[in-house]
Amino acid sequence: MANNSSKIDTQGMSGPADPNVKSTGPVESKPMVIQPRRLFTPEYVREMKILINEILDEREYKKKMAGAYDDVNPLPVSYFDTEQFKHSVDEPEPPYEAWQ
């Protein structure tokens, strides 16, 4: 039979190394913080907001054009008209001006 020194005592593996140390009481743990995950990236959300606002502004513009408005300003360049936002690699992208 094998001697007792070849066995591993798994009962006290997580306790202190000094058997004379006494516990000071239960350890209070903080609740885990959960950060919710979203389906869309922040960039996608930003583009979707711009798209929705442009659609609503375009609908309002069409109503004004069909109505009796005298001073209807044309709509500015759309964020999704990528032809207007071309730039070289060493230049920043031209700024987008939100429709107001």
DSSP file (Angstrom, degrees, kcal/mol; ACC not computed):
  #  RESIDUE AA STRUCTURE BP1 BP2  ACC     N-H-->O    O-->H-N    N-H-->O    O-->H-N    TCO  KAPPA ALPHA  PHI   PSI    X-CA   Y-CA   Z-CA
    1    1 A M              0   0    0      0, 0.0     2,-0.1     0, 0.0     0, 0.0   0.000 360.0 360.0 360.0 148.9    0.0    0.0    0.0
    2    2 A A        -     0   0    0      1,-0.1     2,-0.1     2,-0.1     5,-0.0  -0.391 360.0-108.1 -75.4 152.8    1.2    3.6   -0.7
    3    3 A N    >   -     0   0    0      1,-0.1     3,-1.3    -2,-0.1     4,-0.2  -0.349  28.1-108.8 -77.8 164.9    2.3    5.7    2.2
    4    4 A N  G >  S+     0   0    0      1,-0.3     3,-1.1     2,-0.2    -1,-0.1   0.665 109.5  72.0 -69.2 -18.0    0.1    8.7    3.4
    5    5 A S  G 3  S+     0   0    0      1,-0.2    -1,-0.3     3,-0.0    -3,-0.0   0.648  88.4  62.6 -74.7 -13.7    2.6   11.3    2.0
    6    6 A S  G <  S+     0   0    0     -3,-1.3    -1,-0.2     2,-0.1     2,-0.2   0.512  86.9  90.6 -88.6  -4.4    1.6   10.6   -1.6
    7    7 A K  S <  S-     0   0    0     -3,-1.1     2,-0.5    -4,-0.2    -4,-0.0  -0.628  71.9-134.8 -90.4 150.9   -2.1   11.6   -1.0
    8    8 A I        -     0   0    0     -2,-0.2     2,-0.9     2,-0.0    -2,-0.1  -0.918   9.5-140.4-106.7 127.5   -3.2   15.2   -1.6
    9    9 A D        +     0   0    0     -2,-0.5     3,-0.3     1,-0.1    -2,-0.0  -0.782  24.6 174.1 -86.7 107.5   -5.5   16.8    1.0
   10   10 A T    >   +     0   0    0     -2,-0.9     3,-0.7     1,-0.2     4,-0.2   0.451  59.5  84.4 -93.4  -1.3   -8.1   18.8   -1.0
   11   11 A Q  T 3  S+     0   0    0      1,-0.2     3,-0.2     2,-0.1    -1,-0.2   0.853 101.0  28.5 -71.3 -35.0  -10.2   19.8    2.0
   12   12 A G  T >  S+     0   0    0     -3,-0.3     3,-0.7     1,-0.1    -1,-0.2   0.047  81.2 116.5-116.5  27.8   -8.2   22.8    2.9
   13   13 A M  T <  S+     0   0    0     -3,-0.7    -1,-0.1     1,-0.2    -2,-0.1   0.800  80.7  44.6 -69.6 -28.2   -6.7   24.0   -0.4
   14   14 A S  T 3  S+     0   0    0     -3,-0.2    -1,-0.2    -4,-0.2    -2,-0.1   0.530  99.1  89.7 -93.9  -4.3   -8.4   27.3   -0.5
   15   15 A G  S <  S-     0   0    0     -3,-0.7    -3,-0.0     1,-0.2     2,-0.0  -0.166  91.9 -69.3 -82.9-180.0   -7.8   28.2    3.2
   16   16 A P        -     0   0    0      0, 0.0    -1,-0.2     0, 0.0    -2,-0.0  -0.299  37.8-124.7 -68.1 155.9   -4.8   30.1    4.7
   17   17 A A  S    S+     0   0    0     -3,-0.1    -2,-0.1     1,-0.1    -5,-0.0   0.795  97.3  72.1 -71.8 -28.2   -1.4   28.3    4.7
   18   18 A D  S >  S-     0   0    0      1,-0.1     3,-1.5     2,-0.0    -1,-0.1  -0.804  70.6-157.0 -90.4 115.8   -1.1   28.8    8.4
   19   19 A P  T 3  S+     0   0    0      0, 0.0    -1,-0.1     0, 0.0    -2,-0.0   0.645  89.8  63.8 -68.6 -12.5   -3.5   26.4   10.3
   20   20 A N  T 3  S+     0   0    0      2,-0.1     2,-0.3    -3,-0.0    -3,-0.0   0.594  77.8 101.9 -85.7 -11.3   -3.5   28.7   13.3
   21   21 A V    <   -     0   0    0     -3,-1.5     2,-0.3    -5,-0.0     0, 0.0  -0.595  62.4-151.2 -76.8 129.8   -5.1   31.7   11.5
   22   22 A K        -     0   0    0     -2,-0.3     2,-0.1     1,-0.1    -2,-0.1  -0.748  20.5-104.9-101.5 149.2   -8.8   32.0   12.3
   23   23 A S        -     0   0    0     -2,-0.3    -1,-0.1     1,-0.1     0, 0.0  -0.445  17.4-145.6 -70.2 143.3  -11.4   33.4   10.0
   24   24 A T        -     0   0    0      1,-0.4    -1,-0.1    -2,-0.1    -2,-0.0   0.376  61.4 -75.3 -91.5   3.6  -12.6   37.0   10.9
   25   25 A G  S    S-     0   0    0      2,-0.0    -1,-0.4     0, 0.0     2,-0.1  -0.729  76.8 -26.9 129.1-178.5  -16.1   36.3    9.7
   26   26 A P        -     0   0    0      0, 0.0     2,-0.5     0, 0.0     0, 0.0  -0.389  61.5-121.5 -69.1 144.0  -18.0   35.9    6.4
   27   27 A V        -     0   0    0     -2,-0.1     2,-0.6     1,-0.0    -2,-0.0  -0.741  21.9-138.1 -86.7 126.8  -16.5   37.8    3.4
   28   28 A E        -     0   0    0     -2,-0.5     2,-0.4     0, 0.0    -1,-0.0  -0.754  18.7-157.7 -89.1 124.5  -19.0   40.2    1.9
   29   29 A S        -     0   0    0     -2,-0.6     3,-0.0     3,-0.0     0, 0.0  -0.799  13.0-125.7-104.1 145.0  -19.0   40.1   -1.8
   30   30 A K        -     0   0    0     -2,-0.4     2,-0.1     1,-0.1     3,-0.1  -0.576  35.6-100.2 -82.8 147.9  -20.2   43.0   -4.0
   31   31 A P        -     0   0    0      0, 0.0     2,-0.1     0, 0.0    -1,-0.1  -0.403  44.2-100.9 -67.9 147.0  -22.7   42.2   -6.7
   32   32 A M        -     0   0    0     -2,-0.1     2,-0.5     1,-0.1    -3,-0.0  -0.414  29.8-131.0 -68.5 139.0  -21.4   41.7  -10.2
   33   33 A V        -     0   0    0     -2,-0.1     2,-0.6    -3,-0.1    -1,-0.1  -0.825  21.1-159.9 -93.5 125.6  -21.8   44.7  -12.6
   34   34 A I        -     0   0    0     -2,-0.5    -2,-0.0     2,-0.0     0, 0.0  -0.926   5.6-156.7-110.8 122.7  -23.2   43.7  -15.9
   35   35 A Q        -     0   0    0     -2,-0.6    -2,-0.0     1,-0.0     2,-0.0  -0.871  26.5-123.9 -95.1 121.2  -22.8   45.9  -18.9
   36   36 A P        -     0   0    0      0, 0.0     2,-0.4     0, 0.0    -1,-0.0  -0.337  18.8-136.6 -66.9 144.5  -25.5   45.2  -21.4
   37   37 A R        -     0   0    0     -2,-0.0     2,-0.3     2,-0.0     3,-0.0  -0.814  15.9-149.4 -99.6 141.7  -24.5   44.3  -24.9
   38   38 A R        -     0   0    0     -2,-0.4     0, 0.0     2,-0.1     0, 0.0  -0.760  18.2-130.2-110.0 156.5  -26.2   45.8  -27.9
   39   39 A L  S    S+     0   0    0     -2,-0.3     2,-0.3     2,-0.1    -1,-0.1   0.852  91.6  54.6 -70.9 -35.5  -26.8   44.3  -31.3
   40   40 A F  S    S-     0   0    0      1,-0.1    -2,-0.1     2,-0.0     0, 0.0  -0.748  84.1-119.5-106.6 148.4  -25.5   47.4  -33.1
   41   41 A T     >  -     0   0    0     -2,-0.3     4,-2.3     1,-0.1     5,-0.2  -0.386  33.4-107.9 -74.5 159.9  -22.1   49.1  -32.8
   42   42 A P  H  > S+     0   0    0      0, 0.0     4,-2.2     0, 0.0     5,-0.1   0.855 121.3  53.7 -58.3 -34.4  -22.1   52.8  -31.7
   43   43 A E  H  > S+     0   0    0      2,-0.2     4,-2.2     1,-0.2     5,-0.2   0.905 108.5  48.5 -66.7 -40.7  -21.2   53.8  -35.2
   44   44 A Y  H  > S+     0   0    0      2,-0.2     4,-2.4     1,-0.2    -1,-0.2   0.906 110.7  50.9 -65.5 -41.1  -24.1   51.9  -36.7
   45   45 A V  H  X S+     0   0    0     -4,-2.3     4,-2.3     2,-0.2    -2,-0.2   0.910 109.0  51.6 -62.6 -42.1  -26.5   53.5  -34.2
   46   46 A R  H  X S+     0   0    0     -4,-2.2     4,-2.1     1,-0.2    -2,-0.2   0.925 111.5  46.7 -60.7 -45.0  -25.1   57.0  -35.1
   47   47 A E  H  X S+     0   0    0     -4,-2.2     4,-2.6     1,-0.2    -1,-0.2   0.881 110.4  52.5 -66.0 -37.5  -25.7   56.3  -38.8
   48   48 A M  H  X S+     0   0    0     -4,-2.4     4,-2.7     2,-0.2    -1,-0.2   0.903 108.7  50.3 -65.8 -39.8  -29.2   55.0  -38.2
   49   49 A K  H  X S+     0   0    0     -4,-2.3     4,-2.4     2,-0.2     5,-0.2   0.919 111.5  48.4 -62.9 -43.0  -30.2   58.1  -36.2
   50   50 A I  H  X S+     0   0    0     -4,-2.1     4,-2.4     2,-0.2    -2,-0.2   0.927 112.3  49.5 -62.0 -44.2  -28.9   60.3  -39.0
   51   51 A L  H  X S+     0   0    0     -4,-2.6     4,-2.3     2,-0.2    -2,-0.2   0.926 111.4  47.7 -61.6 -46.3  -30.8   58.2  -41.5
   52   52 A I  H  X S+     0   0    0     -4,-2.7     4,-2.3     1,-0.2    -1,-0.2   0.922 113.3  47.9 -62.9 -43.9  -34.1   58.4  -39.6
   53   53 A N  H  X S+     0   0    0     -4,-2.4     4,-2.5     1,-0.2    -1,-0.2   0.886 111.0  51.2 -66.0 -37.4  -33.8   62.2  -39.0
   54   54 A E  H  X S+     0   0    0     -4,-2.4     4,-2.5    -5,-0.2    -1,-0.2   0.898 109.5  50.6 -65.6 -38.8  -33.0   62.7  -42.7
   55   55 A I  H  X S+     0   0    0     -4,-2.3     4,-2.2     2,-0.2    -2,-0.2   0.929 112.3  46.4 -63.7 -44.4  -36.1   60.7  -43.7
   56   56 A L  H  X S+     0   0    0     -4,-2.3     4,-2.1     2,-0.2    -2,-0.2   0.903 113.6  48.6 -65.2 -40.6  -38.3   62.7  -41.4
   57   57 A D  H  X S+     0   0    0     -4,-2.5     4,-2.4     2,-0.2    -2,-0.2   0.883 110.7  51.1 -66.0 -37.7  -36.8   66.0  -42.6
   58   58 A E  H  X S+     0   0    0     -4,-2.5     4,-2.4     2,-0.2    -2,-0.2   0.891 108.9  51.1 -66.5 -38.5  -37.3   65.0  -46.2
   59   59 A R  H  X S+     0   0    0     -4,-2.2     4,-1.8     2,-0.2    -2,-0.2   0.915 111.3  47.5 -63.6 -42.3  -40.9   64.1  -45.6
   60   60 A E  H  X S+     0   0    0     -4,-2.1     4,-2.1     1,-0.2    -2,-0.2   0.896 110.3  53.2 -65.1 -39.2  -41.4   67.5  -44.0
   61   61 A Y  H  X S+     0   0    0     -4,-2.4     4,-2.5     1,-0.2    -2,-0.2   0.909 107.7  50.5 -61.4 -43.5  -39.7   69.2  -47.0
   62   62 A K  H  X S+     0   0    0     -4,-2.4     4,-1.8     1,-0.2    -1,-0.2   0.872 109.2  51.4 -64.5 -36.1  -42.0   67.4  -49.4
   63   63 A K  H  X S+     0   0    0     -4,-1.8     4,-1.1     2,-0.2    -1,-0.2   0.899 110.6  48.7 -66.0 -39.7  -45.0   68.6  -47.4
   64   64 A K  H  <>S+     0   0    0     -4,-2.1     5,-0.9     1,-0.2     3,-0.3   0.901 109.7  51.9 -66.1 -39.9  -43.8   72.1  -47.5
   65   65 A M  H  <5S+     0   0    0     -4,-2.5    -1,-0.2     1,-0.2    -2,-0.2   0.854 112.4  45.6 -65.2 -34.1  -43.2   71.9  -51.3
   66   66 A A  H  <5S+     0   0    0     -4,-1.8    -1,-0.2    -5,-0.2    -2,-0.2   0.688 112.1  64.1 -80.8 -17.9  -46.7   70.7  -51.8
   67   67 A G  T  <5S-     0   0    0     -4,-1.1     2,-0.3    -3,-0.3    -3,-0.1   0.000 103.8 -82.0 -93.6-161.5  -48.2   73.3  -49.5
   68   68 A A  T   5S+     0   0    0     -2,-0.0     2,-0.4     2,-0.0    -3,-0.1  -0.279  71.9 138.8-102.1  45.6  -48.3   77.1  -49.6
   69   69 A Y      < -     0   0    0     -5,-0.9     3,-0.3    -2,-0.3     0, 0.0  -0.743  34.2-166.6 -91.8 139.0  -44.9   77.9  -48.2
   70   70 A D  S    S+     0   0    0     -2,-0.4     2,-0.6     1,-0.2    -1,-0.1   0.831  78.5  43.7 -92.4 -36.7  -43.0   80.8  -49.8
   71   71 A D        +     0   0    0      2,-0.0     2,-0.7     0, 0.0    -1,-0.2  -0.580  66.5 160.9-116.6  70.6  -39.4   80.3  -48.5
   72   72 A V        -     0   0    0     -2,-0.6   -11,-0.0    -3,-0.3    -3,-0.0  -0.809  28.5-147.4 -92.2 116.5  -38.6   76.6  -48.7
   73   73 A N        -     0   0    0     -2,-0.7    -2,-0.0     1,-0.1     2,-0.0  -0.584  23.7-107.6 -80.4 143.2  -34.8   76.0  -48.5
   74   74 A P        -     0   0    0      0, 0.0    -1,-0.1     0, 0.0   -13,-0.0  -0.326  41.1 -97.1 -67.0 155.0  -33.5   73.1  -50.5
   75   75 A L        -     0   0    0      1,-0.1     3,-0.1    24,-0.0    24,-0.0  -0.467  39.6-121.8 -72.1 142.2  -32.3   70.1  -48.5
   76   76 A P        -     0   0    0      0, 0.0     2,-0.1     0, 0.0    -1,-0.1  -0.086  49.2 -59.3 -72.8-178.1  -28.5   70.0  -47.8
   77   77 A V        -     0   0    0      1,-0.1    20,-0.2     2,-0.1     2,-0.2  -0.383  58.3-118.3 -65.8 136.4  -26.3   67.1  -48.8
   78   78 A S    >   -     0   0    0      1,-0.1     3,-1.3    -3,-0.1     6,-0.2  -0.473  10.9-129.0 -74.9 146.7  -27.3   63.7  -47.3
   79   79 A Y  T 3  S+     0   0    0      1,-0.3    -1,-0.1    -2,-0.2     6,-0.1   0.789 110.7  55.0 -61.6 -28.7  -24.8   61.9  -45.0
   80   80 A F  T 3  S+     0   0    0      1,-0.1     2,-1.6     2,-0.1    -1,-0.3   0.415  77.7  97.1 -91.5   1.0  -25.3   58.8  -47.2
   81   81 A D    X   +     0   0    0     -3,-1.3     3,-1.7     1,-0.2     4,-0.4  -0.661  54.5 179.3 -85.3  81.3  -24.3   60.6  -50.4
   82   82 A T  G >   +     0   0    0     -2,-1.6     3,-0.9     1,-0.3    -1,-0.2   0.677  68.4  73.3 -65.1 -18.4  -20.8   59.3  -50.2
   83   83 A E  G >  S+     0   0    0      1,-0.2     3,-0.9     2,-0.2    -1,-0.3   0.863  96.1  51.5 -61.4 -34.7  -19.8   61.0  -53.4
   84   84 A Q  G <  S+     0   0    0     -3,-1.7    -1,-0.2     1,-0.2    -2,-0.2   0.627 107.8  53.1 -77.4 -13.7  -19.9   64.4  -51.5
   85   85 A F  G <  S+     0   0    0     -3,-0.9    -1,-0.2    -4,-0.4    -2,-0.2   0.114  74.5 136.1-111.6  20.3  -17.6   63.0  -48.7
   86   86 A K    <   +     0   0    0     -3,-0.9     2,-0.3     7,-0.1    -3,-0.0  -0.411  24.0 159.3 -66.1 143.7  -14.7   61.7  -50.8
   87   87 A H        -     0   0    0     -2,-0.1     6,-0.1     6,-0.1     2,-0.1  -0.978  39.7 -98.6-159.3 160.0  -11.3   62.6  -49.4
   88   88 A S    >   -     0   0    0     -2,-0.3     3,-1.5     4,-0.1     0, 0.0  -0.329  40.9-103.9 -80.3 169.1   -7.7   61.4  -49.7
   89   89 A V  T 3  S+     0   0    0      1,-0.3    -1,-0.1    -2,-0.1     0, 0.0   0.840 118.9  51.5 -63.2 -36.1   -6.1   59.1  -47.1
   90   90 A D  T 3  S+     0   0    0      2,-0.1    -1,-0.3     0, 0.0    -2,-0.0   0.370 101.7  74.2 -87.0   6.7   -4.1   61.9  -45.5
   91   91 A E  S <  S-     0   0    0     -3,-1.5     2,-0.1     3,-0.0    -4,-0.1  -0.879  84.4-113.2-115.3 149.8   -7.1   64.2  -45.0
   92   92 A P        -     0   0    0      0, 0.0    -4,-0.1     0, 0.0    -2,-0.1  -0.419  44.6 -89.5 -74.7 158.5   -9.9   63.9  -42.5
   93   93 A E        -     0   0    0      1,-0.1    -7,-0.1    -2,-0.1     3,-0.1  -0.438  51.2 -99.7 -65.1 137.8  -13.4   63.2  -43.7
   94   94 A P        -     0   0    0      0, 0.0    -1,-0.1     0, 0.0    -7,-0.0  -0.294  49.1 -99.5 -57.2 143.2  -15.4   66.4  -44.5
   95   95 A P        -     0   0    0      0, 0.0     2,-0.5     0, 0.0     0, 0.0  -0.323  29.4-127.8 -69.2 147.6  -17.7   67.2  -41.6
   96   96 A Y        -     0   0    0     -3,-0.1     2,-0.6   -11,-0.0   -18,-0.1  -0.815  15.0-151.2 -93.6 130.8  -21.4   66.3  -41.8
   97   97 A E        -     0   0    0     -2,-0.5     3,-0.1   -20,-0.2   -18,-0.0  -0.912  20.4-127.5-103.8 117.9  -23.8   69.1  -41.1
   98   98 A A        -     0   0    0     -2,-0.6     2,-0.3     1,-0.1   -20,-0.0  -0.280  26.5-106.4 -63.8 146.6  -27.0   67.9  -39.7
   99   99 A W              0   0    0      1,-0.1    -1,-0.1   -23,-0.1   -24,-0.0  -0.560 360.0 360.0 -72.7 133.4  -30.2   68.9  -41.4
  100  100 A Q              0   0    0     -2,-0.3    -1,-0.1    -3,-0.1    -2,-0.1   0.346 360.0 360.0-124.7 360.0  -32.1   71.5  -39.4
